[in-house]
Every structure is written in C-alpha cells, then in structure tokens.
Amino acid sequence: MLTAATEVLAAADGPGSAEPTWAWRDAPIATLVQRIQQLQNERAQAFRRLDQAHRQYLLSDLHHDFPSYRSVVHEVTQAFAAASCEVLAVEAELAGPRAQPVLARHVRNLQELEQTRLATVALLQVMGTPGVSEQDPEKLHQLKINFHPLL
C-alpha cells in the first residue's frame, strides 16, 4: 500500500545531504495537479481497503480478528500520512515558488476535507463495532463530540 508518495519523500538529495528530494519541484503546474489526482486515487484505494478490513472484522463474529484489522489500520494510516505529507508539499510549492495562492488554497481545503473524512470514517467504524453500539446513547453522543466536534 505504500506508494510513490513515501518513496519520493524518503529519497536522498545526494551523498551527504540531509534534505529529502522532492521529485516534483521543477514540474509544471499541470503535473502537480495530476499528482494531487494520483494521491486522491491512492487515498480512495486506502479508504476501500479500510472499509473492507472493517467489514471482515465485523463478519468474523464471535472470534473478532482484531490483530488483522489493526494491522490494516496501521498500513492505511501510513499510506494516508505519506499522501498528506506530499499534498502539503504540493501546497507549499504552489503557495511559495509558483505563486499560485488560489490553487494552493484549494489543495489545502482538499487536505482538510480528507482529514475530516478520515475522522468520520474512523468514528463510524468505532460506533459500528459490537459492544460500542449497545452503549448508553449519551455516552455515544459524548464520544462523537470528543472525537470530532462537527459530528
């Protein structure tokens, strides 16, 4: 599940360099926009994988296979973190050297929406977990508020 987003940011600039290379630094703006689309596709794939793992976890009935689910959650979390890091790098490039503040704001808004989406999916999965859904409604409401104030 780890993709080019991780590999790009992990690459060294050269021997003895402490700064990572960002492969898209001199790319045309259209290429940066295409890269954002690729990262969104990777995020969509990660969401599908997370959903599938949660469904399998719930279907495992009395013998809930939490370790497998936790492993997928960990992998997906790493994929989201790598994609987010690269999206923020694109935003910084657009806001700074490329002098494209409107496009940079759109990228920032997209990033914030993805963070909200991930928080919402996580909350829905927690609330759909056996044992949690049977709890006191007031406790569930408090969980929602503590987890994400907009929910």
Secondary structure, 3 states (H helix, E strand, C coil): CCCHHHHHHHCECCCCCCCECCCCCCCCHHHHHHHHHHHHHHHHHHHHHHHHHHHHHHHCHHHCCHHHHHHHHHHHHHHHHHHHHHHHHHHHHHHCCCCCHHHHHHHHHHHHHHHHHHHHHHHHHHHCCCCCCCCCHHHHHHHHHHHCCCC
